[in-house]
Amino acid sequence: MDKEEIRLITKICYMYYYEDEVQSKIAKKFNLTRQMVSRLMQKAKEEGIVKISIESPLKEITALETQLESKFDLKDAVVIQKDTISDSQLVHKLGKAAGEYFMKAIMSKMQIGIGIGETLEAMAEYINTNVFDASLSGIDLIQLIGGVNSNKSFENCQYIMSLIAKKINGNLVFLNAPYIIEDKKIRDAILKGPLFEEVFSTYESLDFAFVEIKPANKVYRASMSESKVKGVNYLNLLGINYLNNLDVAGEICLNYFNDRGYFIDTQISDKTVAITQKKLQKVKNLVGIVGGEGADKAALGALRSGLFNVIITDEDTARYLLSK
């Protein structure tokens, strides 16, 4: 560039960035077209005449979110700062972020699927009714996994759904069955009943589903009869070693997958009462919440599966995902 061009570009950029003039007015002053002004401003960036600096405390987090969205073709990525907090504190931070996203996303007449997990219970607790639009109505909350025999509230899908419904005046669509039915014939017969068919039909048209992406190290009780024998239940019978031998990295509503994003059948696949992987593919906006120690490979496999539109995670997990 010669001296005159540098002078012109500098004046244009000064007027735009320091005097807040619009490009059309700058173009008129220098007898240029608006397109020429735009090209000269772009040239100023390329030649180092203009350097843009973002001084936000969330600069790094925003960069992680943008890179995740680009790499995994996501609609949204929400990354929270982990700092030096414990995993239990992280659950609450993830839940709060999910609660904020839930309130931003929902609209009237939506059908929203809900899974189970600590972060989902935290999400329900952190949903802020102060920012809820009272004009919203007709929101259905749909249970994605049958009842788990557990004394932990975060494994009770109906409890989590009820917490949310009270805050948004939502309608509850329950899946009133255990999450596992041992006899496949009995299971299939029950699920063909009108009440269950109605619930499963809603899985075809979910606007959103909020699920926790879990590492494949969770043991659920299968039935009260089995739980009488200490330490015996379906996943104990399968064994964590069994899952490892199948190369399983994670789980979404009892759908198991490896870190390459491929779903894997297990010995309980035809016994579960839950949304299937094929139905998860039909969800318009599938929101996955994942983070903390041991969740890296599960997060990677889930995103590689291509099911998810939205991910809510912590910065350590985000950096792991971007390194792969």
Steps between C-alpha positions, in 0.01 A plus 500: 500500500620851427490784752177650363312170521620448859384853582157440347453167676608651833248783467219262408576272797531794739159631399344154527654377826556826692226729372237223450419617149307261274664370184255678269591842646873421478456397137325829419777705664776337296292460181520120521244222480398325819650178365836673448496627860426147624788356295745765628399429860558129442840582350582702814449186707704283265791748495499547877390864491195404706525242776186397684537392861225348714558569870208306643564270801305235301720529192654152537168337583334663200782372278448145630126523434551628146758232420276221635208626290719500191674166555189298591244695293305611807224757523626609843780419739497625859830470685532585868816596685606213723756690710603278793156378600414141594292269279197547730527878458546450126168312486324808633680735259409276206142476627475877534628549144251238376216670690585833339513336156166326563328830579654665194396218266143408592194629320127434520367164377843335513557135582810460716659169596668465839757238604660427837819599675648734759545786255138470386374514857720807551360647177147459634596667826672793329222581253423861590128577501580874516602490134214271392265649244155453653344506154663166415259208517437147383852374570518120531776334701556141386676225697784343302590207726291266713510497879836409653495309827703750700475712812686784326279785387715575193420152365127566527395647167146573613629697799727713277214560256266601783751756627512659155124479440424693821720786382370530144148362546587215265308184417649168613513199268621207710642167389352285777720193471828377648809582296565128451252216441684170516278299266521645149163358395328654801684827439394513136139419585485771767654763276243431228225610737322829411643698793859411419454537126377853562815587698734339248326680214596834657867403458449547125435874534698634797600864461767467769641222716729563796720202589809432703794343316644249745819293507428126472570432866152534647330201664119507518286255692279293278231382739425464869534123476852528366599772745438260792821329401766751589686635201294313240321696229503518123810706451678307772404183318631656181784647696691819438768273350235375260429856392871569468541190285226633275705820472220705658588858595169656595125483536199714410172377652637141504622521140869403509765627257877501446732799474472494119129575523364155411217352705546149640244235590533342846323211665242743641429688178178307434388525863512876552203736507640828376538717194714320244799625305288510184239717673774726639602566139157651437517755782514848346732636770686249716676668792779302670640592840841352583804581706730410784755230561470193278251655258742581216455189284125495555479862387713425194296196396172686550605790278649270237165319481354808334187491716556820692419857402597653834771415754534640852837415652799627698817652359722197574267269308473758221877514460518118490234490228685757291828310533354190329 
